[in-house]
Amino acid sequence: MLYTQTFVFNPFQENTYLVYNDAKQCWIIDPGMYDASELSYFISYIEDNKLVPQGIINTHTHIDHIFGIPGLLDKYKIPLGIHEKDAPVLMGATGSAALFGFDYRVIPQPTFYIPDGKKLQLGADEVDILFVPGHSPGSIAFYYMPGNWVIAGDVLFSGSIGRTDLPGGNHNQLIDSIKTRLLTLPEATIVYSGHGPATTIGNEKRYNPFLSE
């Protein structure tokens, strides 16, 4: 069985996730810790709970979701996986950070690419990869049917959707991704978003004003 733990980091109040199994193996998803104190807090949680990181996997690579990657790669020497279509976003991280007044000089290099439809395996458990572009060109979601949850990044929020005014964003594509890849999941599926509280597929079907068309 896979379990989730949520952390909120950096001035963007970004949600970073740990996904772990009974054997204490874990993935780090969208590490957003910006400064040394946030990184230290996160590493302490991993060590206090005797977790063993197996890799970093990102829903997308906007700057608020990658702040912590260099420090974690230096600490754990683990692989980094993203969708190939988000590689240009990652490569532009230094300039993107500067636009928001942040310093980000060391751009991490992905170890592998995560294709649509692939299953990622952590121990005996598998997570389905859903390609959900629109917020960024290579946005993906991680769906774990046995646990009834999906980590959706900045594609879908409680009562809202991801912004599409950043480079590579596409509003129509985002709406199509949500309706064809996320809203088709069971209504009780918990949606863990990149910012803000969790929601469910059913709630967003009924009440999200951006999806009423």
C-alpha positions in Angstrom: 0.0 0.0 0.0 1.1 3.5 -0.7 0.6 6.5 1.6 1.0 10.2 1.1 2.4 13.0 3.3 1.9 16.7 2.3 4.3 19.6 3.0 3.8 23.3 2.1 6.9 25.2 1.1 8.2 28.4 -0.4 6.5 31.8 -0.8 4.2 30.2 -3.4 2.8 27.9 -0.8 3.5 24.9 -3.0 2.5 21.4 -2.0 5.4 18.9 -1.9 4.5 15.2 -1.5 6.1 12.2 -0.1 4.7 8.9 -1.3 5.9 5.8 0.7 5.2 2.2 1.2 5.2 -0.3 4.1 8.9 -1.0 3.4 9.7 2.7 4.0 10.7 3.2 0.4 9.5 6.7 -0.8 9.2 9.0 -3.8 9.6 12.7 -3.4 7.1 14.6 -5.6 7.5 18.2 -6.6 10.1 19.2 -4.0 9.5 22.9 -3.4 11.6 23.7 -0.4 13.3 27.0 -1.1 15.8 27.7 1.7 18.0 25.7 4.0 15.5 25.6 6.8 12.8 24.1 4.6 15.2 21.6 3.2 16.5 20.6 6.7 12.9 20.2 7.9 12.1 17.9 5.0 15.2 15.8 5.4 14.7 15.5 9.1 11.2 14.1 8.5 12.6 11.5 6.1 15.3 10.5 8.6 13.0 10.5 11.7 10.6 8.2 9.9 13.4 6.0 8.5 12.2 6.5 4.9 14.5 5.6 2.0 14.1 7.9 -1.0 14.1 6.0 -4.3 13.7 9.0 -6.7 12.2 12.5 -7.4 9.3 12.6 -9.8 7.7 15.8 -10.9 4.2 16.6 -12.1 5.8 19.5 -14.0 8.8 21.8 -13.6 7.7 25.3 -12.9 10.1 27.0 -10.5 8.0 26.7 -7.4 7.9 22.9 -7.8 11.7 22.4 -8.4 13.4 24.7 -5.8 14.4 21.7 -3.6 15.6 19.4 -6.3 19.4 20.4 -6.3 19.7 20.0 -2.5 17.9 16.6 -2.5 20.0 15.3 -5.4 23.1 16.3 -3.6 21.9 14.6 -0.4 20.5 11.4 -1.7 22.0 10.8 -5.2 18.7 9.6 -6.5 17.2 9.7 -10.1 15.0 12.6 -11.3 12.1 11.9 -13.6 9.9 14.3 -15.6 7.9 14.2 -18.7 10.0 14.9 -21.8 7.8 17.7 -23.0 8.6 19.7 -19.8 12.3 19.6 -20.4 12.3 23.1 -22.0 10.5 24.5 -19.0 13.1 23.0 -16.7 15.9 24.3 -18.8 14.5 27.8 -18.5 14.3 27.7 -14.7 17.0 30.3 -14.1 15.2 32.9 -16.2 11.8 32.0 -14.7 13.1 32.3 -11.2 14.6 35.8 -12.0 11.2 37.0 -13.2 9.8 36.3 -9.8 12.8 37.7 -7.9 14.3 34.4 -7.0 17.9 33.0 -7.4 18.1 29.6 -9.1 21.4 28.9 -10.6 21.9 25.1 -10.7 19.4 23.5 -13.1 19.1 19.8 -12.4 19.3 17.3 -15.3 16.6 14.7 -15.5 17.8 11.1 -15.2 14.8 9.7 -17.1 11.6 10.7 -18.8 8.2 9.5 -17.7 5.9 8.7 -20.7 2.2 8.8 -20.8 0.6 5.5 -19.9 3.6 4.2 -18.1 3.3 2.6 -14.6 5.9 3.6 -12.1 6.7 0.9 -9.5 7.6 1.5 -5.9 8.2 -1.9 -4.3 5.2 -4.0 -5.1 2.9 -1.0 -5.8 2.3 0.7 -9.1 1.2 4.2 -10.0 -0.4 5.1 -13.3 0.9 8.1 -15.3 -1.7 10.4 -16.8 -0.6 13.0 -19.4 -2.5 16.2 -18.6 -0.9 19.1 -20.6 -2.2 22.6 -20.6 -0.7 24.2 -17.5 2.7 23.2 -18.8 3.5 21.2 -22.0 4.5 18.1 -20.0 2.2 18.1 -17.0 1.5 14.6 -15.7 -0.6 13.2 -12.8 0.1 10.2 -10.6 -2.9 8.0 -10.1 -3.0 5.3 -7.4 -6.2 3.4 -7.8 -5.9 1.1 -4.7 -5.5 4.2 -2.5 -8.2 6.2 -4.4 -6.0 9.3 -5.0 -4.3 11.2 -7.7 -1.5 13.8 -7.3 -2.4 16.3 -10.1 0.1 19.1 -9.7 -1.2 22.4 -10.9 -3.7 21.0 -13.3 -6.8 20.9 -11.1 -7.4 22.7 -7.8 -10.3 22.8 -5.3 -12.7 25.1 -7.1 -10.2 26.2 -9.7 -7.8 25.1 -12.5 -4.2 25.8 -13.3 -3.1 29.0 -14.9 -2.3 29.0 -18.6 -0.6 32.4 -19.1 2.9 31.0 -18.5 5.1 29.9 -21.5 3.7 26.6 -22.9 0.3 27.0 -21.3 -2.8 26.3 -23.3 -6.3 26.9 -21.8 -8.2 24.7 -24.2 -5.7 21.9 -23.8 -5.9 22.2 -20.0 -9.7 21.9 -20.0 -9.5 18.9 -22.3 -6.9 17.2 -20.1 -9.0 17.7 -17.0 -12.2 16.5 -18.6 -10.8 13.5 -20.4 -8.1 12.3 -18.0 -9.1 13.4 -14.5 -12.9 13.8 -14.4 -13.1 10.2 -15.8 -11.7 8.9 -12.6 -14.1 7.6 -9.9 -15.8 10.5 -8.2 -14.5 9.5 -4.8 -10.9 9.9 -6.0 -9.0 12.3 -3.7 -7.2 15.0 -5.7 -3.9 16.2 -4.2 -3.1 19.5 -5.9 0.0 21.5 -6.3 -1.4 24.3 -4.1 -4.2 24.5 -1.6 -6.4 21.8 0.0 -7.2 18.4 -1.4 -10.5 17.9 -3.1 -12.3 15.0 -4.9 -13.2 14.4 -8.5 -16.9 14.4 -7.6 -16.7 17.8 -6.0 -14.9 19.3 -9.0 -17.4 17.8 -11.4 -20.3 19.4 -9.5 -18.9 22.7 -8.2 -15.9 23.8 -10.1 -17.0 26.9 -12.1 -14.3 26.5 -14.7 -15.6 23.0 -15.7 -19.3 23.8 -16.1 -19.1 24.4 -19.9 
